[in-house]
């Protein structure tokens, strides 16, 4: 019988963290929301766990563009 191993993805496994968004002047009160949302999307495989992709999506979640 084939064994199924699944990896549990946690916030620390994301290729971005709060510092990435603080450097882009994202308000601290929005960073938790962004990271939680990104984690859900990565777990659901709706989003790749890649730094550039996550930053773009994180800014999109709060209505900002990465300039």
Secondary structure as GFF3:
##gff-version 3
##sequence-region A 1 67
A	DSSP	three_ten_helix	11	13	.	.	.	ID=ss1
A	DSSP	alpha_helix	18	22	.	.	.	ID=ss2
A	DSSP	alpha_helix	28	43	.	.	.	ID=ss3
A	DSSP	alpha_helix	51	61	.	.	.	ID=ss4
###
